[in-house]
């Protein structure tokens, strides 16, 4: 497409907007994520000598077009909703206004970056809410769709309220708090009669930090041996982890044994394919769990593993005029023109840029002329913004079961523009549209 645009001089400025068509099942809202990485991609956009050599080998691209790509840099503008903001469906999370070829080439990468982190942040927000104030840790690395997903998942989860991650590289690169326990094979390495020996060695190696995994053979026996290991070494038992069985029953029996031993400060961490529903059930039942390690269900958003995000042309320059564009495909119609989103207490209003609509505008300028023009917040700043955004939501939107979707409606100006493009004759003659 880009070469065809270049060949026929269709290279003027255009506007594309990235939005999510519908909320995934059982979601009342989304948490936006991935903007910082999307901007880094745009600012760093370029074709290397190796890229250009590969394209020359395809016998598809003309030399002039490849020469054009050699000098291509992103020179456009970006307006976006800040990361960590809660949003509904069918509103622009960002808008790219740039020469057509530039705007065309960046589509897939922007969608991958924004879709992924928004998906994970939105899932994590539900898990954090279900935990009702108990820390949630990202334990997802080994179940992700490749190790390259680990840092973005840890980042998105932290934005949405996770306490931190077991992915150490995310701690190094982003400053996210890290944690870790032990695996069953650590205990198995000491043989079937060596469980207490394993615990004693780990306590001595990491005094004050060790979390002992107590369910390799039997939870009750494991807790008893963890208590004995602490007494034998003189090292306080910081925490035990439950990773199988009936979480509620196991947590209660573990708490009773620890308290009876005088270890009332020892915490209980639960893992084992947890999601918001299992966590909520444990919380409602009063299970004495102090923190949750959540892996598969968080890192893959297992119940809703894809986000229907799209990147669509909404306006283009023709003969010096900005002309709104609308797609009419059944069930895939788009809103024409460039848009602003206005936040009110009752929901969001999708209006046109320049239209006067009541509410707080959400889209802000972040790139102008290919350069970042806004100071991007710190990761902790994004996290705090997300917390405040979620706290402001009505409970019926935020609840885990059968949430009410955050309302989004079109402004009068946008509704009129849609009607005019769909029924131009009626507008031209002053008639009404359906």
C-alpha positions as a printed NumPy array, in Angstrom:
array([[  0.   ,   0.   ,   0.   ],
       [  2.73 ,   2.445,   0.936],
       [  4.475,   2.005,  -2.417],
       [  1.217,   2.461,  -4.289],
       [  0.528,   5.666,  -2.36 ],
       [  4.057,   6.858,  -3.164],
       [  3.777,   5.942,  -6.834],
       [  0.513,   7.837,  -7.315],
       [  1.361,  10.772,  -5.057],
       [ -1.288,  10.042,  -2.431],
       [  1.06 ,  11.129,   0.302],
       [ -0.781,  14.025,   1.971],
       [ -1.572,  14.214,   5.658],
       [ -4.172,  11.903,   7.104],
       [ -5.551,  11.088,  10.546],
       [ -5.935,   7.588,  11.949],
       [ -7.474,   6.79 ,  15.332],
       [ -6.864,   3.69 ,  17.431],
       [ -9.83 ,   2.428,  19.43 ],
       [-11.349,  -0.743,  20.883],
       [-14.612,  -1.651,  19.203],
       [-16.224,  -3.507,  22.105],
       [-15.371,  -4.356,  25.688],
       [-14.31 ,  -7.967,  26.283],
       [-16.837, -10.174,  28.103],
       [-17.37 ,  -9.369,  31.79 ],
       [-15.563,  -6.036,  31.56 ],
       [-17.115,  -2.738,  32.564],
       [-14.151,  -0.627,  31.47 ],
       [-10.607,  -0.701,  30.126],
       [ -7.371,   0.67 ,  31.588],
       [ -5.232,   2.275,  28.896],
       [ -1.613,   1.153,  28.613],
       [  1.365,   1.02 ,  26.27 ],
       [  1.51 ,   4.68 ,  25.243],
       [  5.113,   5.259,  26.348],
       [  6.306,   2.275,  24.303],
       [  4.191,   3.355,  21.323],
       [  5.791,   6.804,  21.339],
       [  9.271,   5.31 ,  21.623],
       [  8.512,   3.175,  18.581],
       [  7.318,   6.164,  16.555],
       [ 10.261,   8.382,  17.478],
       [ 12.693,   5.57 ,  16.635],
       [ 11.026,   4.635,  13.342],
       [ 13.564,   3.994,  10.585],
       [ 14.654,   1.383,   8.046],
       [ 18.135,  -0.014,   8.604],
       [ 20.541,  -0.896,   5.808],
       [ 19.653,  -4.542,   6.408],
       [ 15.939,  -3.799,   6.135],
       [ 16.428,  -1.976,   2.856],
       [ 18.64 ,  -4.734,   1.457],
       [ 15.943,  -7.298,   2.247],
       [ 13.289,  -5.206,   0.489],
       [ 15.496,  -4.895,  -2.595],
       [ 15.667,  -8.693,  -2.78 ],
       [ 11.886,  -9.047,  -2.981],
       [ 11.653,  -7.806,  -6.602],
       [  8.514,  -5.968,  -5.607],
       [  9.659,  -2.496,  -4.652],
       [ 10.999,   0.219,  -6.919],
       [ 14.362,   1.809,  -6.23 ],
       [ 12.791,   5.234,  -5.773],
       [ 10.431,   3.924,  -3.134],
       [ 13.222,   2.153,  -1.252],
       [ 15.215,   5.385,  -1.378],
       [ 12.159,   7.11 ,   0.106],
       [ 12.062,   4.593,   2.94 ],
       [ 15.774,   5.083,   3.604],
       [ 15.101,   8.638,   4.712],
       [ 11.747,   8.037,   6.371],
       [ 11.311,   9.27 ,   9.94 ],
       [  8.071,   9.865,  11.792],
       [  7.227,  13.55 ,  11.318],
       [  3.609,  13.59 ,  12.423],
       [  1.504,  14.458,  15.445],
       [  0.019,  12.234,  18.121],
       [ -2.803,  13.   ,  20.527],
       [ -3.552,  10.392,  23.173],
       [ -5.437,   9.579,  26.333],
       [ -2.909,   9.321,  29.201],
       [ -1.917,   5.855,  30.322],
       [ -3.802,   4.481,  33.307],
       [ -7.04 ,   6.225,  32.341],
       [-10.237,   4.19 ,  32.524],
       [-12.272,   4.246,  29.313],
       [-15.196,   2.59 ,  27.616],
       [-15.454,   1.134,  24.146],
       [-15.278,   2.811,  20.751],
       [-13.342,   5.925,  21.727],
       [ -9.89 ,   6.893,  20.38 ],
       [ -7.047,   5.966,  22.698],
       [ -4.712,   7.816,  20.359],
       [ -4.767,   9.677,  17.047],
       [ -1.932,   9.794,  14.53 ],
       [ -1.894,  12.683,  12.058],
       [  0.96 ,  12.341,   9.598],
       [  1.875,  11.935,   5.935],
       [ -0.078,   8.965,   4.637],
       [  2.865,   6.606,   4.188],
       [  4.106,   7.171,   7.717],
       [  0.646,   6.707,   9.196],
       [  0.162,   3.535,   7.148],
       [  3.411,   1.846,   8.115],
       [  2.975,   2.202,  11.891],
       [ -0.472,   0.591,  12.161],
       [  0.388,  -2.948,  13.206],
       [  3.083,  -2.01 ,  15.714],
       [  0.89 ,   0.581,  17.435],
       [ -1.968,  -1.884,  17.696],
       [  0.279,  -4.582,  19.147],
       [  1.738,  -2.235,  21.758],
       [ -1.485,  -0.556,  22.852],
       [ -3.734,  -3.619,  22.619],
       [ -1.43 ,  -5.799,  24.685],
       [ -0.756,  -3.51 ,  27.622],
       [ -4.351,  -2.261,  27.72 ],
       [ -5.541,  -5.879,  27.79 ],
       [ -3.242,  -6.835,  30.683],
       [ -3.856,  -3.662,  32.686],
       [ -7.611,  -4.128,  32.355],
       [ -7.409,  -7.745,  33.556],
       [ -5.091,  -6.883,  36.427],
       [ -7.416,  -4.131,  37.634],
       [-10.141,  -6.729,  38.123],
       [ -7.791,  -9.07 ,  39.984],
       [ -6.563,  -6.267,  42.236],
       [-10.141,  -5.251,  43.02 ],
       [-11.035,  -8.842,  43.884],
       [ -8.12 ,  -9.013,  46.336],
       [ -9.707,  -6.188,  48.357],
       [ -6.49 ,  -4.567,  49.493],
       [ -4.309,  -7.665,  49.722],
       [ -1.174,  -7.443,  47.531],
       [ -1.287,  -9.089,  44.12 ],
       [  2.019, -10.139,  42.534],
       [  2.627, -10.867,  38.852],
       [  3.847, -14.476,  38.609],
       [  3.143, -14.856,  34.907],
       [  6.488, -15.146,  33.086],
       [  6.511, -18.906,  32.472],
       [  3.002, -18.872,  30.965],
       [  3.387, -15.87 ,  28.656],
       [  3.383, -15.993,  24.869],
       [  7.155, -15.714,  24.733],
       [  9.667, -14.107,  27.109],
       [  9.553, -10.789,  25.247],
       [  6.078, -10.28 ,  26.733],
       [  7.387, -10.37 ,  30.293],
       [  8.394,  -6.737,  30.795],
       [  5.292,  -5.237,  29.126],
       [  3.07 ,  -7.54 ,  31.213],
       [  4.843,  -6.606,  34.436],
       [  4.578,  -2.923,  33.51 ],
       [  0.878,  -3.053,  32.657],
       [  0.093,  -5.061,  35.779],
       [  1.969,  -2.581,  37.976],
       [  0.083,   0.343,  36.431],
       [ -3.196,  -1.357,  37.324],
       [ -2.251,  -1.919,  40.952],
       [ -0.156,  -5.088,  41.182],
       [  2.35 ,  -4.851,  44.033],
       [  5.173,  -6.004,  41.773],
       [  6.475,  -8.949,  39.774],
       [  8.603, -12.066,  39.91 ],
       [ 10.209, -11.017,  36.586],
       [ 13.563,  -9.658,  37.723],
       [ 14.387,  -7.913,  34.432],
       [ 11.291,  -5.749,  34.895],
       [ 12.717,  -4.649,  38.208],
       [ 16.032,  -3.758,  36.642],
       [ 14.589,  -1.917,  33.647],
       [ 11.554,  -0.248,  35.203],
       [ 12.15 ,  -0.188,  38.944],
       [  9.114,  -2.372,  39.634],
       [  9.302,  -4.154,  43.028],
       [ 10.274,  -7.819,  42.682],
       [  9.636, -10.915,  44.734],
       [ 10.251, -14.651,  44.556],
       [  9.729, -17.861,  46.49 ],
       [ 10.879, -21.406,  45.752],
       [  9.733, -24.105,  43.346],
       [  8.657, -27.632,  44.195],
       [ 11.82 , -29.013,  42.612],
       [ 13.881, -27.197,  45.253],
       [ 12.143, -29.281,  47.914],
       [ 12.302, -32.452,  45.809],
       [ 16.073, -32.038,  45.467],
       [ 16.386, -32.988,  49.154],
       [ 14.51 , -36.283,  48.761],
       [ 11.157, -37.429,  50.17 ],
       [ 12.394, -37.177,  53.768],
       [ 14.301, -33.934,  53.27 ],
       [ 11.5  , -31.343,  53.241],
       [ 12.538, -29.811,  56.553],
       [ 16.193, -29.802,  55.475],
       [ 15.182, -27.869,  52.347],
       [ 13.312, -25.353,  54.463],
       [ 16.187, -24.927,  56.912],
       [ 18.694, -24.309,  54.131],
       [ 16.436, -21.742,  52.443],
       [ 15.782, -19.918,  55.706],
       [ 19.504, -19.697,  56.398],
       [ 20.216, -18.523,  52.855],
       [ 17.553, -15.769,  52.977],
       [ 16.861, -14.847,  56.588],
       [ 13.88 , -12.533,  56.913],
       [ 12.895, -12.944,  53.252],
       [ 12.276, -16.639,  52.683],
       [  8.813, -17.79 ,  51.631],
       [  8.561, -21.56 ,  51.992],
       [  6.457, -23.599,  49.564],
       [  4.643, -26.056,  51.827],
       [  2.48 , -28.213,  49.53 ],
       [  5.044, -30.405,  47.722],
       [  3.846, -33.489,  49.634],
       [  1.086, -32.449,  52.06 ],
       [  0.082, -28.956,  53.169],
       [ -0.435, -29.69 ,  56.855],
       [  2.808, -31.645,  57.1  ],
       [  4.602, -28.949,  55.117],
       [  3.439, -26.21 ,  57.484],
       [  4.507, -28.311,  60.474],
       [  7.957, -28.784,  58.98 ],
       [  8.254, -25.09 ,  58.101],
       [  7.539, -24.254,  61.728],
       [ 10.116, -26.815,  62.861],
       [ 12.694, -25.442,  60.404],
       [ 12.227, -21.941,  61.756],
       [ 12.695, -23.152,  65.328],
       [ 15.723, -25.252,  64.406],
       [ 17.5  , -22.397,  62.653],
       [ 16.293, -19.572,  64.838],
       [ 15.293, -17.703,  61.662],
       [ 11.792, -16.172,  61.756],
       [  9.413, -17.641,  59.196],
       [  8.428, -14.706,  56.97 ],
       [  5.805, -16.489,  54.853],
       [  4.519, -19.777,  53.505],
       [  3.06 , -20.35 ,  50.041],
       [  0.062, -22.498,  49.146],
       [  0.037, -23.674,  45.532],
       [ -2.512, -26.505,  45.397],
       [ -5.595, -27.952,  47.021],
       [ -8.627, -26.229,  48.491],
       [ -7.288, -22.722,  48.984],
       [ -9.786, -21.68 ,  51.636],
       [ -9.45 , -24.846,  53.73 ],
       [ -5.659, -24.98 ,  53.375],
       [ -5.27 , -21.333,  54.342],
       [ -7.386, -21.824,  57.442],
       [ -5.47 , -24.909,  58.593],
       [ -2.121, -23.223,  57.896],
       [ -3.139, -20.111,  59.823],
       [ -4.301, -22.163,  62.776],
       [ -1.022, -24.1  ,  62.936],
       [  1.107, -20.965,  62.601],
       [ -0.858, -19.123,  65.263],
       [ -0.674, -22.097,  67.614],
       [  3.107, -22.033,  67.187],
       [  3.175, -18.351,  68.092],
       [  4.02 , -17.33 ,  64.533],
       [  1.191, -14.842,  64.162],
       [  3.327, -12.548,  61.99 ],
       [  4.026, -15.228,  59.379],
       [  2.135, -14.394,  56.194],
       [  0.308, -16.748,  53.852],
       [  0.784, -16.317,  50.102],
       [ -1.536, -18.17 ,  47.705],
       [ -0.923, -19.059,  44.057],
       [ -2.2  , -21.896,  41.777],
       [ -4.008, -20.596,  38.66 ],
       [ -5.818, -17.847,  40.518],
       [ -8.103, -15.335,  38.84 ],
       [-10.429, -12.617,  40.091],
       [-13.251, -15.073,  40.739],
       [-11.238, -17.507,  42.862],
       [ -9.626, -14.632,  44.734],
       [-12.979, -12.956,  45.367],
       [-14.416, -16.236,  46.661],
       [-11.502, -16.613,  49.075],
       [-11.877, -13.044,  50.306],
       [-15.639, -13.351,  50.796],
       [-15.115, -16.614,  52.7  ],
       [-12.662, -14.876,  55.013],
       [ -9.731, -17.088,  54.029],
       [ -6.64 , -15.884,  55.941],
       [ -4.556, -15.199,  52.84 ],
       [ -2.272, -12.175,  53.028],
       [ -1.2  , -11.93 ,  49.369],
       [ -1.77 , -13.558,  45.99 ],
       [  0.66 , -14.603,  43.267],
       [ -1.211, -14.603,  39.966],
       [  0.359, -16.002,  36.822],
       [ -1.482, -17.545,  33.88 ],
       [ -4.764, -15.718,  34.273],
       [ -3.087, -12.315,  34.65 ],
       [ -0.339, -12.605,  32.049],
       [ -2.584, -13.974,  29.305],
       [ -5.919, -12.438,  30.35 ],
       [ -7.061, -16.014,  29.962],
       [-10.828, -15.418,  29.983],
       [-10.565, -12.682,  27.337],
       [ -7.147, -13.087,  25.67 ],
       [ -7.634, -10.617,  22.827],
       [ -8.689,  -7.012,  22.621],
       [-10.594,  -5.913,  19.497],
       [ -8.493,  -2.814,  18.971],
       [ -8.399,  -1.276,  15.492],
       [ -6.644,   1.617,  13.747],
       [ -8.881,   3.388,  11.251],
       [ -8.648,   6.313,   8.851],
       [-10.958,   9.125,  10.041],
       [ -9.87 ,  12.145,   7.966],
       [ -7.621,  13.046,   5.035],
       [ -6.442,  16.155,   3.246],
       [ -7.784,  16.561,  -0.275],
       [ -6.899,  19.697,  -2.254],
       [ -5.977,  21.49 ,   0.939],
       [ -9.181,  20.577,   2.751],
       [ -9.533,  18.143,   5.662],
       [-12.241,  15.713,   4.654],
       [-13.869,  13.341,   7.189],
       [-13.865,   9.659,   6.284],
       [-16.404,   7.038,   7.365],
       [-16.427,   3.27 ,   6.897],
       [-19.909,   1.796,   6.362],
       [-19.17 ,  -1.931,   6.695],
       [-21.932,  -3.745,   8.637],
       [-21.063,  -3.983,  12.349],
       [-17.78 ,  -2.221,  11.59 ],
       [-18.882,   1.349,  10.958],
       [-16.453,   4.022,  12.053],
       [-17.007,   7.54 ,  13.328],
       [-15.904,  10.178,  10.798],
       [-13.67 ,  13.131,  11.55 ],
       [-11.069,  13.715,  14.252],
       [-12.382,  13.365,  17.763],
       [-12.075,  14.475,  21.335],
       [-13.405,  12.521,  24.314],
       [-15.154,  14.475,  27.055],
       [-15.345,  12.954,  30.542],
       [-18.383,  13.61 ,  32.695],
       [-19.589,  12.018,  35.922],
       [-22.23 ,  10.137,  33.934],
       [-19.89 ,   8.78 ,  31.257],
       [-17.898,   9.883,  28.222],
       [-19.039,  11.858,  25.213],
       [-17.328,  11.295,  21.867],
       [-17.305,  14.59 ,  20.024],
       [-15.486,  16.313,  17.184],
       [-12.272,  18.266,  17.586],
       [-13.298,  21.886,  17.954],
       [-16.841,  21.059,  19.041],
       [-18.033,  22.585,  22.304],
       [-19.095,  19.742,  24.555],
       [-19.5  ,  19.713,  28.312],
       [-16.888,  17.677,  30.146],
       [-13.14 ,  17.303,  30.658],
       [-11.219,  16.577,  27.416],
       [ -9.15 ,  13.403,  27.672],
       [ -7.02 ,  13.422,  24.515],
       [ -3.89 ,  15.544,  24.901],
       [ -1.038,  16.448,  22.544],
       [  1.979,  14.191,  23.103],
       [  3.901,  14.459,  19.795],
       [  4.151,  17.402,  17.419],
       [  6.243,  17.359,  14.252],
       [  7.794,  14.024,  15.156],
       [  8.995,  15.166,  18.581],
       [  7.555,  14.394,  22.009],
       [  5.994,  17.625,  23.25 ],
       [  4.633,  16.499,  26.627],
       [  6.436,  15.418,  29.774],
       [  5.597,  11.753,  30.198],
       [  4.743,  10.758,  33.77 ],
       [  6.777,   8.281,  35.773],
       [  5.548,   4.71 ,  36.092],
       [  4.513,   5.394,  39.673],
       [  2.714,   8.523,  38.485],
       [  0.768,   6.471,  35.931],
       [ -0.042,   3.928,  38.635],
       [ -1.379,   6.628,  40.949],
       [ -3.443,   8.13 ,  38.111],
       [ -4.92 ,   4.691,  37.451],
       [ -5.798,   4.225,  41.11 ],
       [ -7.592,   7.581,  41.211],
       [ -9.412,   6.843,  37.954],
       [-10.68 ,   3.484,  39.205],
       [-11.669,   4.885,  42.575],
       [-13.868,   7.423,  40.777],
       [-15.82 ,   4.736,  38.914],
       [-19.311,   3.777,  40.053],
       [-19.323,   0.437,  41.842],
       [-21.628,  -1.126,  39.261],
       [-19.018,  -0.44 ,  36.563],
       [-16.152,  -1.722,  38.7  ],
       [-17.721,  -4.881,  40.095],
       [-16.407,  -8.306,  39.083],
       [-19.728,  -9.972,  38.266],
       [-22.041,  -8.567,  35.592],
       [-20.557,  -5.044,  35.492],
       [-22.362,  -2.18 ,  33.797],
       [-20.228,  -0.883,  30.899],
       [-18.889,   2.642,  31.334],
       [-21.27 ,   4.74 ,  29.199],
       [-20.098,   6.328,  25.955],
       [-22.353,   8.406,  23.701],
       [-21.87 ,  10.542,  20.619],
       [-22.19 ,  14.307,  20.633],
       [-24.773,  16.111,  18.535],
       [-22.112,  17.327,  16.15 ],
       [-20.737,  13.859,  15.562],
       [-24.207,  12.363,  15.174],
       [-25.024,  15.021,  12.573],
       [-21.792,  14.365,  10.677],
       [-22.471,  10.623,  10.618],
       [-25.955,  11.245,   9.316],
       [-24.702,  13.661,   6.705],
       [-22.161,  11.229,   5.311],
       [-24.619,   8.358,   5.315],
       [-27.424,  10.42 ,   3.747],
       [-25.74 ,  13.348,   1.94 ],
       [-28.788,  14.108,  -0.192],
       [-30.954,  14.705,   2.847],
       [-28.42 ,  17.129,   4.322],
       [-27.97 ,  18.936,   0.994],
       [-31.706,  19.54 ,   0.69 ],
       [-32.217,  20.409,   4.333],
       [-34.093,  17.178,   5.015],
       [-33.854,  14.954,   8.039],
       [-31.93 ,  11.732,   8.432],
       [-33.01 ,   8.592,  10.26 ]])
